Amino acid sequence: MLNELEGIQLGPIFLSFQILSIALSVVVAYFTFAYCVKRDFPQIKSEILDKFQTSLVIFLITYKITPLFFEPSLIFSPSKLLIYSGGPFAFQISALVSLSYILYHHISNKWSLKIVDHFAVASFAYFIVSNLVLKTYGSASFYEFGWIHNDIVFHPLNLYYVILFSLFLCSSIILLKQQKNGVLAILLLLSFFFIEAILAPFTV
């Protein structure tokens, strides 16, 4: 597992492991979503996937230029914009913009709620992969198992997320096979907030 503060230097561009993790997670989420759509909506799969691809590009671009929102002077330093990415609430802002684009097309094209279920599954796939790739240090731990920094053991928060996200995703898909469209998405959304709540004590 990688440290989000490290990365790869490609000339003037520094690609942090954080942005690479996001890119990899987005790719996995896309193929998960694409598989589900091709299986259940073969007639309109191209239309749906085209909009989903565009939303992913919007997400990555928004994430990359988020520092410009908080420090507009960077527009006069293009080289710094190449280096910097992310920032406070960058993920949330990017996700909101991307989801707004998808939601608009979902409503205007009157797509089935089952697509929302597939999107929820893809989102969980994203969270699982991103937490598999990057280390996340939780609070200090009394146990010997965890991430060690300066001889202190910390809770491996990302592994907790991987286990819980995987558990809730698999159990929800198995238990809700015969449920109405949209129920799976609602349950996964509730599961997300539940996971965040139970892991909050381990967060620094």
Salt bridges, closest charged atoms under 4 A:
ASP40 OD2 - ARG39 NH2 3.18
ASP40 OD2 - LYS114 NZ 3.74
ASP40 OD2 - HIS118 NE2 2.77
ASP50 OD2 - LYS51 NZ 3.76
